[in-house]
Structures are given as structure tokens and as C-alpha cells.
Amino acid sequence: MKDYIWLIYVLIVIFTFLPFLRIDLYFRYKKYHKFLYVNTILLIWAFLIGLRFVINDPRFIYYASLSVYPVVFAVVLLLFVSVHDYLEIKLSKIIKRIFIVLFVINFITAITNNYHHLFIELSFSNEVTTIAFNQSSIGLAFYIHTIFSYILLGYMAAMLLNHFFKEFKKNKDFIPVFIVAVSFIFGIMVNIVHLFVFEFTIDPTLIAFVMFTNAIYIIFIIRDLNLIFQLHNNQFILDHYREMYLIVDINGRVVNASDELKSKFNLGDSTKKSYQEIKEVMDLKAVIYNDPETVEGSFDSSKIYLHMKEENINLPLFKYSGRLFLFYDETIHHKLMDELNYVLYHDIMTDLYNRNYFEDFKQDLERSKNNYATIIFDLDNLKSTNDHFGHKAGDELIINFAQGLKEIAKHEKKATPIRLGGDEFLLFIEDAQDVDFIKIIDLLKEITYHDDTKMKIGFSYGTAIRKDLNQDISQVLKIADEALYEMKRSRKEKKIS
């Protein structure tokens, strides 16, 4: 998938996740509760789309694609109930039970599509791809699902527009009306374009839902914050709308701190400490940053990630009176991004680095002023193993060989094993002067002995060392590839003779 598609996808995930940053709002008021469930399902939907991009297994692609239909249906039904709760319109239990029954029917119809083709006229096979799925003809259930969903969405939009228009006539606040109208019209337009003009790589329905739920969320924030600001009670605002805060005077002494901050970091009486002392305590348990792009290294599950914002506190007649530090807990966000990056740069089957990682890794090697060695591997007779013993046996050989490369990486300093795809592997050893390739190959053969079949994993290989800093990586790989080809050619000649 192209880089800009990944960028769009990551942005969608981030916007889907945004409402969770103020999750306390959902629990503070009963009429917001179910919007949390809507955002949770949207997050699941976003993950399903992302996994379809990186997992090439036909069964997963087929059933993950079908599962989107009940997921969308669940979002529509929950959003319908949520809007009624928000507008404080009681929804009868009969309607809620009908919704549950309809969802169950939708779910069963989707997962059994292989037998009746009511959603999409495509049967499961090992040749199923995302492109094939998207280009297949649609069935009767799809039309029923789509029409019913749009009827509910249109009804919801009309209810919200009517509600906010009445408020507009009272207080002349046109923002909620504008936001709801634009998000709904945008959703209809992109779906029409997707269905009849241009097929988007990422389902625009998800984008429309994310935009709509964020629009509703923004309205919540605007209304609640405006209400509290009108109370002119700054302490009330701090206690209820800032997860963690710290107020410091002009001399660096702590004036006040939120209860959550004191509890999370066991600060005790924070007013007896300086800002620097408290910061040192927090640094032991947290990664604190002003700019998310400055966060380095992989995700550390033992720490929480706090986005810190600093504001000067200016009072009348004083040029500068103190500072307000606001800390937003973005641990889940960083964990999510770390998981996405892991999926992007790792091979699902073997857990080795994949071709995406290799493309970035090449640039690092090119910039390096040190020598490095590489070995290209190609497994022998993988096709015949698949033909005679099944693909599961072939997969086991690949996994077993990958485990061998991992063991090699433990013995060799700065060794990086990569699966390029299929039965082709690379092993890079950085800062290499003289590498004992024979020792590495012998150790690899010893490690990859397959106990179940009592046979060794056969493989061919080619080696190369970058000794001249003017050599680029393509030249080094070409040398190794030619050595690999020569080994395979000589083996073939020996068999013929």
C-alpha cells in the first residue's frame, strides 16, 4: 500500500481515538454513555481495515471484509440509540429488542455469505484478494443493509438538525447546526462518489462516521466548557476538565497540583516541593514531552506517556506571575501507534522484519560510514514440500528457518534478519570487518534441524561484505545475489551429472 494511504489511515485511527482522550466526559453525564460504545466499535472497524492491508491470508481477507457489514450496522444502531439518549427522547424496549434481532440477522447473514451470496457474490477461495472482494457484484442483503442504514442516519441527522436549529433561534449559535449539516452532507457525498464514480482504497463510510462522531464530540466539549467558564470558577474547571495539572510560582515553587497527579506519582504534599523535584519524580514513571515527534525509542509499557503543555499565568499589574503545566495521558495512543508500526515493519508469519522495514533500513546502511556484511538465503525445495506435505508443512519450514536466523542474531552483534517474502531471507551484520560466514552457516544448519521430519532445512546462500565505502547497497546485494545464483547453479549441475 502506498505511503500516503498509510498516512490517511493513521490519521483516521488518530481521529477515531481522539474522543477517548476525554473519556471522563462520557461517564460524567448519562446521556453521553453510549457514544463511547460507538467510538469503540469505530476503533474496531479501523483496526479491521488496517489488518486487511497487512494480512494476505485469503480466509482472513474474505471474512474480515464481510465482518465490516455487521460492524457498520452496529455503529448505525448504537448511534441511533445514542442520539435519542442525548436528546433525552425515550426509546422503547421493543425497538431496542428489534435492533438486537436485526443485528443478529445481519451478522449471521454476513458470516455465512459463502453459502448464499446475499451480501456479495463471491465465494471463498485461496485466490480471494481485497481487490477481488471490492470488485465483486453485490447482493440483495447489501441493498437492504445500506437502505435501512441510510434511513436511520437520515432520521438521526434530521433530529439533531431540528434540535440545534431550535437552539439557534434562541441563542443564535449556528456552529452545532453547521457542524452536523456539513458532516452529514460530506458523508453522503463521499459514499456516492465511492459507489458510482471512484473507488477509494479506504472505506469512506468509516471516514464519514469518524467525522460525524467527532463533530458531535466537539459540540459536547464546546457546550460543557462554555457552561463551566460562565461559572467563573477556575478551580472547578481544573478539577473537572484537566486530567493532571501543576501550578508553579515565579520562583519555581509548587502552588497547587491536581489530586490525580499527586496520587499517580505519590507526591504527598506537593506544595513543599519545587517544580524540579516533582519533575524528577515524574520522570521515573513517565515519558514527558512537549512535542510528540520528539519521543524516541520503542514503546515502554512500564511508563505512562504524558503530553505536557505549559502556559504562563499573567495577572493584572504583573508581567509574569507563574506557570501552569497541563499533562495529558496519551499512553494508549502511543501504544496504538507502536502496535501499528510493529505490524507495518514485521512479517506476520515469522515475526522477522519485513520488506517495509528493509526499505528504511537500506537508507540507514547507505548513510553509515561503517562496513557491513550480508547473506542472502533461499530455501531449497519449498514448492515440493508444499506439494507433497501441504502448505502447513512449508510454513513450518519457513518459521523454523526464521527461528534459526533469530538465534544467529543473538550470537552475532548487530545482526538483523529480514524476510523479503516467500522463501527469501536476508541477514545483515553491521560494523563488520571480517565475518566468519562458514561458522554462521554451520551454526544455522545445526539450529534449523527439523526434529519432526528428521531432515535438515536445505537452503542456498550468497555472501558479500561492503569494504569500500563508495559501494552502495545495491552493489553489495548484487554480489551476494550472484554468489547465491552460482551456488544454486553448481548444485543443479551436480544433480544432472
Contacts in CASP RR format, 6 or more apart in sequence:
PFRMAT RR
TARGET T0000
AUTHOR 0000-0000-0000
METHOD contacts of the structure
MODEL  1
MKDYIWLIYVLIVIFTFLPFLRIDLYFRYKKYHKFLYVNTILLIWAFLIG
LRFVINDPRFIYYASLSVYPVVFAVVLLLFVSVHDYLEIKLSKIIKRIFI
VLFVINFITAITNNYHHLFIELSFSNEVTTIAFNQSSIGLAFYIHTIFSY
ILLGYMAAMLLNHFFKEFKKNKDFIPVFIVAVSFIFGIMVNIVHLFVFEF
TIDPTLIAFVMFTNAIYIIFIIRDLNLIFQLHNNQFILDHYREMYLIVDI
NGRVVNASDELKSKFNLGDSTKKSYQEIKEVMDLKAVIYNDPETVEGSFD
SSKIYLHMKEENINLPLFKYSGRLFLFYDETIHHKLMDELNYVLYHDIMT
DLYNRNYFEDFKQDLERSKNNYATIIFDLDNLKSTNDHFGHKAGDELIIN
FAQGLKEIAKHEKKATPIRLGGDEFLLFIEDAQDVDFIKIIDLLKEITYH
DDTKMKIGFSYGTAIRKDLNQDISQVLKIADEALYEMKRSRKEKKIS
1 53 0 8 1.000
1 201 0 8 1.000
5 53 0 8 1.000
5 201 0 8 1.000
5 202 0 8 1.000
6 344 0 8 1.000
8 202 0 8 1.000
9 46 0 8 1.000
9 49 0 8 1.000
9 50 0 8 1.000
9 53 0 8 1.000
9 202 0 8 1.000
10 337 0 8 1.000
10 340 0 8 1.000
12 46 0 8 1.000
12 202 0 8 1.000
12 206 0 8 1.000
12 207 0 8 1.000
12 210 0 8 1.000
13 43 0 8 1.000
13 46 0 8 1.000
13 47 0 8 1.000
13 336 0 8 1.000
13 340 0 8 1.000
14 333 0 8 1.000
15 210 0 8 1.000
15 211 0 8 1.000
15 214 0 8 1.000
16 39 0 8 1.000
16 42 0 8 1.000
16 43 0 8 1.000
16 46 0 8 1.000
16 210 0 8 1.000
17 43 0 8 1.000
17 332 0 8 1.000
17 333 0 8 1.000
17 336 0 8 1.000
18 214 0 8 1.000
18 217 0 8 1.000
19 26 0 8 1.000
19 35 0 8 1.000
19 36 0 8 1.000
19 39 0 8 1.000
19 213 0 8 1.000
19 214 0 8 1.000
19 217 0 8 1.000
20 39 0 8 1.000
20 332 0 8 1.000
21 328 0 8 1.000
21 330 0 8 1.000
21 333 0 8 1.000
22 217 0 8 1.000
22 221 0 8 1.000
23 36 0 8 1.000
24 243 0 8 1.000
25 32 0 8 1.000
25 220 0 8 1.000
25 221 0 8 1.000
25 224 0 8 1.000
26 32 0 8 1.000
26 33 0 8 1.000
26 35 0 8 1.000
26 36 0 8 1.000
27 33 0 8 1.000
27 36 0 8 1.000
28 240 0 8 1.000
30 85 0 8 1.000
31 85 0 8 1.000
31 86 0 8 1.000
31 88 0 8 1.000
32 85 0 8 1.000
32 86 0 8 1.000
32 220 0 8 1.000
33 85 0 8 1.000
34 78 0 8 1.000
34 81 0 8 1.000
34 82 0 8 1.000
34 85 0 8 1.000
35 82 0 8 1.000
35 86 0 8 1.000
35 213 0 8 1.000
35 216 0 8 1.000
35 217 0 8 1.000
37 78 0 8 1.000
37 82 0 8 1.000
38 75 0 8 1.000
38 78 0 8 1.000
38 79 0 8 1.000
38 82 0 8 1.000
38 213 0 8 1.000
39 213 0 8 1.000
41 71 0 8 1.000
41 74 0 8 1.000
41 75 0 8 1.000
41 78 0 8 1.000
42 75 0 8 1.000
42 206 0 8 1.000
42 209 0 8 1.000
42 210 0 8 1.000
42 213 0 8 1.000
44 71 0 8 1.000
45 68 0 8 1.000
45 71 0 8 1.000
45 72 0 8 1.000
45 75 0 8 1.000
45 206 0 8 1.000
45 209 0 8 1.000
46 206 0 8 1.000
46 210 0 8 1.000
48 64 0 8 1.000
48 67 0 8 1.000
48 68 0 8 1.000
48 71 0 8 1.000
49 68 0 8 1.000
49 202 0 8 1.000
49 203 0 8 1.000
49 206 0 8 1.000
50 343 0 8 1.000
51 60 0 8 1.000
51 64 0 8 1.000
51 343 0 8 1.000
52 60 0 8 1.000
52 61 0 8 1.000
52 64 0 8 1.000
52 65 0 8 1.000
52 130 0 8 1.000
53 130 0 8 1.000
54 343 0 8 1.000
54 344 0 8 1.000
54 348 0 8 1.000
55 61 0 8 1.000
55 64 0 8 1.000
55 348 0 8 1.000
58 124 0 8 1.000
58 125 0 8 1.000
58 126 0 8 1.000
58 127 0 8 1.000
58 128 0 8 1.000
58 129 0 8 1.000
59 124 0 8 1.000
59 128 0 8 1.000
61 128 0 8 1.000
61 129 0 8 1.000
61 130 0 8 1.000
61 133 0 8 1.000
62 114 0 8 1.000
62 122 0 8 1.000
62 124 0 8 1.000
62 128 0 8 1.000
62 133 0 8 1.000
63 111 0 8 1.000
63 124 0 8 1.000
65 130 0 8 1.000
65 133 0 8 1.000
66 110 0 8 1.000
66 111 0 8 1.000
66 113 0 8 1.000
66 119 0 8 1.000
66 120 0 8 1.000
67 110 0 8 1.000
67 111 0 8 1.000
68 203 0 8 1.000
69 106 0 8 1.000
69 110 0 8 1.000
69 119 0 8 1.000
69 142 0 8 1.000
69 145 0 8 1.000
70 103 0 8 1.000
70 106 0 8 1.000
70 107 0 8 1.000
70 110 0 8 1.000
72 145 0 8 1.000
72 149 0 8 1.000
72 205 0 8 1.000
73 102 0 8 1.000
73 103 0 8 1.000
73 106 0 8 1.000
73 107 0 8 1.000
73 145 0 8 1.000
73 149 0 8 1.000
74 103 0 8 1.000
75 209 0 8 1.000
76 149 0 8 1.000
76 152 0 8 1.000
76 153 0 8 1.000
77 99 0 8 1.000
77 102 0 8 1.000
77 103 0 8 1.000
77 152 0 8 1.000
79 152 0 8 1.000
79 153 0 8 1.000
79 156 0 8 1.000
79 209 0 8 1.000
79 212 0 8 1.000
79 213 0 8 1.000
80 99 0 8 1.000
80 152 0 8 1.000
80 155 0 8 1.000
80 156 0 8 1.000
81 91 0 8 1.000
81 96 0 8 1.000
81 99 0 8 1.000
83 156 0 8 1.000
83 159 0 8 1.000
83 160 0 8 1.000
84 90 0 8 1.000
84 91 0 8 1.000
85 91 0 8 1.000
86 216 0 8 1.000
87 159 0 8 1.000
87 160 0 8 1.000
87 163 0 8 1.000
89 159 0 8 1.000
102 148 0 8 1.000
106 141 0 8 1.000
106 145 0 8 1.000
109 116 0 8 1.000
109 118 0 8 1.000
109 119 0 8 1.000
109 141 0 8 1.000
110 119 0 8 1.000
110 141 0 8 1.000
113 119 0 8 1.000
113 120 0 8 1.000
113 122 0 8 1.000
113 141 0 8 1.000
114 123 0 8 1.000
114 124 0 8 1.000
117 123 0 8 1.000
117 139 0 8 1.000
118 139 0 8 1.000
118 140 0 8 1.000
118 141 0 8 1.000
118 142 0 8 1.000
119 138 0 8 1.000
119 139 0 8 1.000
119 141 0 8 1.000
119 142 0 8 1.000
119 145 0 8 1.000
120 133 0 8 1.000
120 136 0 8 1.000
120 137 0 8 1.000
120 138 0 8 1.000
120 139 0 8 1.000
120 142 0 8 1.000
121 136 0 8 1.000
121 137 0 8 1.000
121 138 0 8 1.000
121 139 0 8 1.000
122 128 0 8 1.000
122 132 0 8 1.000
122 133 0 8 1.000
122 136 0 8 1.000
134 199 0 8 1.000
153 184 0 8 1.000
154 184 0 8 1.000
157 180 0 8 1.000
157 181 0 8 1.000
157 184 0 8 1.000
160 180 0 8 1.000
160 216 0 8 1.000
161 177 0 8 1.000
161 180 0 8 1.000
161 181 0 8 1.000
164 176 0 8 1.000
164 177 0 8 1.000
164 180 0 8 1.000
165 177 0 8 1.000
167 173 0 8 1.000
167 176 0 8 1.000
168 174 0 8 1.000
168 176 0 8 1.000
168 177 0 8 1.000
175 219 0 8 1.000
175 222 0 8 1.000
176 219 0 8 1.000
176 222 0 8 1.000
179 215 0 8 1.000
179 218 0 8 1.000
179 219 0 8 1.000
180 212 0 8 1.000
180 215 0 8 1.000
180 216 0 8 1.000
180 219 0 8 1.000
182 215 0 8 1.000
183 208 0 8 1.000
183 211 0 8 1.000
183 212 0 8 1.000
183 215 0 8 1.000
184 212 0 8 1.000
186 208 0 8 1.000
186 211 0 8 1.000
187 204 0 8 1.000
187 205 0 8 1.000
187 207 0 8 1.000
187 208 0 8 1.000
187 211 0 8 1.000
187 212 0 8 1.000
188 208 0 8 1.000
190 200 0 8 1.000
190 204 0 8 1.000
190 207 0 8 1.000
190 208 0 8 1.000
191 204 0 8 1.000
191 205 0 8 1.000
191 208 0 8 1.000
193 200 0 8 1.000
193 204 0 8 1.000
194 200 0 8 1.000
194 203 0 8 1.000
194 204 0 8 1.000
194 205 0 8 1.000
224 241 0 8 1.000
225 241 0 8 1.000
228 236 0 8 1.000
228 237 0 8 1.000
228 240 0 8 1.000
228 241 0 8 1.000
229 237 0 8 1.000
238 245 0 8 1.000
238 258 0 8 1.000
239 258 0 8 1.000
239 259 0 8 1.000
242 258 0 8 1.000
242 326 0 8 1.000
243 258 0 8 1.000
243 260 0 8 1.000
243 327 0 8 1.000
243 328 0 8 1.000
243 329 0 8 1.000
244 258 0 8 1.000
244 260 0 8 1.000
244 261 0 8 1.000
244 264 0 8 1.000
244 306 0 8 1.000
244 326 0 8 1.000
244 327 0 8 1.000
244 328 0 8 1.000
244 329 0 8 1.000
245 256 0 8 1.000
245 257 0 8 1.000
245 258 0 8 1.000
245 261 0 8 1.000
245 324 0 8 1.000
245 325 0 8 1.000
245 326 0 8 1.000
245 327 0 8 1.000
246 254 0 8 1.000
246 256 0 8 1.000
246 257 0 8 1.000
246 258 0 8 1.000
246 261 0 8 1.000
246 270 0 8 1.000
246 275 0 8 1.000
246 278 0 8 1.000
246 324 0 8 1.000
246 325 0 8 1.000
246 327 0 8 1.000
247 254 0 8 1.000
247 255 0 8 1.000
247 256 0 8 1.000
247 257 0 8 1.000
247 313 0 8 1.000
247 322 0 8 1.000
247 323 0 8 1.000
247 324 0 8 1.000
247 325 0 8 1.000
248 254 0 8 1.000
248 255 0 8 1.000
248 275 0 8 1.000
248 322 0 8 1.000
248 323 0 8 1.000
248 325 0 8 1.000
249 255 0 8 1.000
249 321 0 8 1.000
249 322 0 8 1.000
250 320 0 8 1.000
250 321 0 8 1.000
250 322 0 8 1.000
252 274 0 8 1.000
252 275 0 8 1.000
252 276 0 8 1.000
253 271 0 8 1.000
253 274 0 8 1.000
253 275 0 8 1.000
254 270 0 8 1.000
254 271 0 8 1.000
254 273 0 8 1.000
254 274 0 8 1.000
254 275 0 8 1.000
254 278 0 8 1.000
255 271 0 8 1.000
255 322 0 8 1.000
256 270 0 8 1.000
256 271 0 8 1.000
257 267 0 8 1.000
257 270 0 8 1.000
257 271 0 8 1.000
257 278 0 8 1.000
261 267 0 8 1.000
261 270 0 8 1.000
261 327 0 8 1.000
262 268 0 8 1.000
262 270 0 8 1.000
264 285 0 8 1.000
264 304 0 8 1.000
265 278 0 8 1.000
265 281 0 8 1.000
265 282 0 8 1.000
265 285 0 8 1.000
265 286 0 8 1.000
266 281 0 8 1.000
267 273 0 8 1.000
267 278 0 8 1.000
267 281 0 8 1.000
270 278 0 8 1.000
275 325 0 8 1.000
279 288 0 8 1.000
282 288 0 8 1.000
282 306 0 8 1.000
285 303 0 8 1.000
285 304 0 8 1.000
286 303 0 8 1.000
286 304 0 8 1.000
286 305 0 8 1.000
286 306 0 8 1.000
287 295 0 8 1.000
287 300 0 8 1.000
287 303 0 8 1.000
287 304 0 8 1.000
287 305 0 8 1.000
287 306 0 8 1.000
287 334 0 8 1.000
288 306 0 8 1.000
288 308 0 8 1.000
288 327 0 8 1.000
289 295 0 8 1.000
289 305 0 8 1.000
289 306 0 8 1.000
289 307 0 8 1.000
289 308 0 8 1.000
290 307 0 8 1.000
290 308 0 8 1.000
290 309 0 8 1.000
290 310 0 8 1.000
292 307 0 8 1.000
292 330 0 8 1.000
295 305 0 8 1.000
295 334 0 8 1.000
298 338 0 8 1.000
299 334 0 8 1.000
299 335 0 8 1.000
299 337 0 8 1.000
299 338 0 8 1.000
301 335 0 8 1.000
303 331 0 8 1.000
304 329 0 8 1.000
304 331 0 8 1.000
305 329 0 8 1.000
305 330 0 8 1.000
305 331 0 8 1.000
305 333 0 8 1.000
305 334 0 8 1.000
306 327 0 8 1.000
306 328 0 8 1.000
306 329 0 8 1.000
306 330 0 8 1.000
307 327 0 8 1.000
307 328 0 8 1.000
307 330 0 8 1.000
308 325 0 8 1.000
308 326 0 8 1.000
308 327 0 8 1.000
308 328 0 8 1.000
309 325 0 8 1.000
309 326 0 8 1.000
309 328 0 8 1.000
310 323 0 8 1.000
310 324 0 8 1.000
310 325 0 8 1.000
310 326 0 8 1.000
311 323 0 8 1.000
311 324 0 8 1.000
311 326 0 8 1.000
312 320 0 8 1.000
312 322 0 8 1.000
312 323 0 8 1.000
312 324 0 8 1.000
313 321 0 8 1.000
313 322 0 8 1.000
313 323 0 8 1.000
313 324 0 8 1.000
314 320 0 8 1.000
314 321 0 8 1.000
315 321 0 8 1.000
344 356 0 8 1.000
345 353 0 8 1.000
345 354 0 8 1.000
345 356 0 8 1.000
345 357 0 8 1.000
345 360 0 8 1.000
346 352 0 8 1.000
346 353 0 8 1.000
346 354 0 8 1.000
346 357 0 8 1.000
347 353 0 8 1.000
347 354 0 8 1.000
347 402 0 8 1.000
347 419 0 8 1.000
347 421 0 8 1.000
349 395 0 8 1.000
349 398 0 8 1.000
349 399 0 8 1.000
349 402 0 8 1.000
349 419 0 8 1.000
350 398 0 8 1.000
350 399 0 8 1.000
350 402 0 8 1.000
350 419 0 8 1.000
351 402 0 8 1.000
352 402 0 8 1.000
352 405 0 8 1.000
352 406 0 8 1.000
352 417 0 8 1.000
352 418 0 8 1.000
352 419 0 8 1.000
352 425 0 8 1.000
353 361 0 8 1.000
353 416 0 8 1.000
353 417 0 8 1.000
353 418 0 8 1.000
353 419 0 8 1.000
354 418 0 8 1.000
354 419 0 8 1.000
354 420 0 8 1.000
354 421 0 8 1.000
355 418 0 8 1.000
355 420 0 8 1.000
355 421 0 8 1.000
357 418 0 8 1.000
358 418 0 8 1.000
358 420 0 8 1.000
358 426 0 8 1.000
361 416 0 8 1.000
361 418 0 8 1.000
361 428 0 8 1.000
362 473 0 8 1.000
365 372 0 8 1.000
365 428 0 8 1.000
365 430 0 8 1.000
365 473 0 8 1.000
366 472 0 8 1.000
366 473 0 8 1.000
368 430 0 8 1.000
369 469 0 8 1.000
370 430 0 8 1.000
370 431 0 8 1.000
371 431 0 8 1.000
371 432 0 8 1.000
371 433 0 8 1.000
371 465 0 8 1.000
371 466 0 8 1.000
371 467 0 8 1.000
371 469 0 8 1.000
372 428 0 8 1.000
372 429 0 8 1.000
372 430 0 8 1.000
372 431 0 8 1.000
372 432 0 8 1.000
372 465 0 8 1.000
372 466 0 8 1.000
372 476 0 8 1.000
373 428 0 8 1.000
373 429 0 8 1.000
373 432 0 8 1.000
373 435 0 8 1.000
373 437 0 8 1.000
373 463 0 8 1.000
373 464 0 8 1.000
373 465 0 8 1.000
373 466 0 8 1.000
374 426 0 8 1.000
374 427 0 8 1.000
374 428 0 8 1.000
374 429 0 8 1.000
374 463 0 8 1.000
374 464 0 8 1.000
374 465 0 8 1.000
374 466 0 8 1.000
374 476 0 8 1.000
374 477 0 8 1.000
374 480 0 8 1.000
375 426 0 8 1.000
375 427 0 8 1.000
375 437 0 8 1.000
375 440 0 8 1.000
375 441 0 8 1.000
375 461 0 8 1.000
375 462 0 8 1.000
375 463 0 8 1.000
375 480 0 8 1.000
376 424 0 8 1.000
376 425 0 8 1.000
376 426 0 8 1.000
376 461 0 8 1.000
376 462 0 8 1.000
376 463 0 8 1.000
376 477 0 8 1.000
376 480 0 8 1.000
376 481 0 8 1.000
376 483 0 8 1.000
376 484 0 8 1.000
377 401 0 8 1.000
377 405 0 8 1.000
377 424 0 8 1.000
377 425 0 8 1.000
377 426 0 8 1.000
377 427 0 8 1.000
377 459 0 8 1.000
377 460 0 8 1.000
377 461 0 8 1.000
377 462 0 8 1.000
377 484 0 8 1.000
378 423 0 8 1.000
378 424 0 8 1.000
378 425 0 8 1.000
378 459 0 8 1.000
378 460 0 8 1.000
378 461 0 8 1.000
378 484 0 8 1.000
378 488 0 8 1.000
379 397 0 8 1.000
379 398 0 8 1.000
379 401 0 8 1.000
379 423 0 8 1.000
379 425 0 8 1.000
379 457 0 8 1.000
379 458 0 8 1.000
379 459 0 8 1.000
380 457 0 8 1.000
380 458 0 8 1.000
380 459 0 8 1.000
380 460 0 8 1.000
381 458 0 8 1.000
382 394 0 8 1.000
382 397 0 8 1.000
382 398 0 8 1.000
382 422 0 8 1.000
382 423 0 8 1.000
385 393 0 8 1.000
385 394 0 8 1.000
385 397 0 8 1.000
386 393 0 8 1.000
386 394 0 8 1.000
393 453 0 8 1.000
396 450 0 8 1.000
396 452 0 8 1.000
397 450 0 8 1.000
397 457 0 8 1.000
398 419 0 8 1.000
398 422 0 8 1.000
398 423 0 8 1.000
400 448 0 8 1.000
400 450 0 8 1.000
400 457 0 8 1.000
401 425 0 8 1.000
401 448 0 8 1.000
401 457 0 8 1.000
401 459 0 8 1.000
402 417 0 8 1.000
402 419 0 8 1.000
402 425 0 8 1.000
403 447 0 8 1.000
403 448 0 8 1.000
404 444 0 8 1.000
404 447 0 8 1.000
404 448 0 8 1.000
405 417 0 8 1.000
405 425 0 8 1.000
405 427 0 8 1.000
405 444 0 8 1.000
406 417 0 8 1.000
407 443 0 8 1.000
407 447 0 8 1.000
408 415 0 8 1.000
408 417 0 8 1.000
408 427 0 8 1.000
408 440 0 8 1.000
408 443 0 8 1.000
408 444 0 8 1.000
408 447 0 8 1.000
409 415 0 8 1.000
409 416 0 8 1.000
409 417 0 8 1.000
409 427 0 8 1.000
411 443 0 8 1.000
412 429 0 8 1.000
412 440 0 8 1.000
413 429 0 8 1.000
413 431 0 8 1.000
414 429 0 8 1.000
414 430 0 8 1.000
414 431 0 8 1.000
415 427 0 8 1.000
415 428 0 8 1.000
415 429 0 8 1.000
415 430 0 8 1.000
416 427 0 8 1.000
416 428 0 8 1.000
416 429 0 8 1.000
416 430 0 8 1.000
417 425 0 8 1.000
417 426 0 8 1.000
417 427 0 8 1.000
418 425 0 8 1.000
418 426 0 8 1.000
418 427 0 8 1.000
418 428 0 8 1.000
419 425 0 8 1.000
420 426 0 8 1.000
427 440 0 8 1.000
429 435 0 8 1.000
432 465 0 8 1.000
435 463 0 8 1.000
435 465 0 8 1.000
437 463 0 8 1.000
441 461 0 8 1.000
445 456 0 8 1.000
448 456 0 8 1.000
448 457 0 8 1.000
449 456 0 8 1.000
449 457 0 8 1.000
450 456 0 8 1.000
450 457 0 8 1.000
460 484 0 8 1.000
460 487 0 8 1.000
460 488 0 8 1.000
460 491 0 8 1.000
461 483 0 8 1.000
461 484 0 8 1.000
461 487 0 8 1.000
462 480 0 8 1.000
462 481 0 8 1.000
462 483 0 8 1.000
462 484 0 8 1.000
462 487 0 8 1.000
463 480 0 8 1.000
463 483 0 8 1.000
464 476 0 8 1.000
464 477 0 8 1.000
464 479 0 8 1.000
464 480 0 8 1.000
464 483 0 8 1.000
465 476 0 8 1.000
466 473 0 8 1.000
466 476 0 8 1.000
END
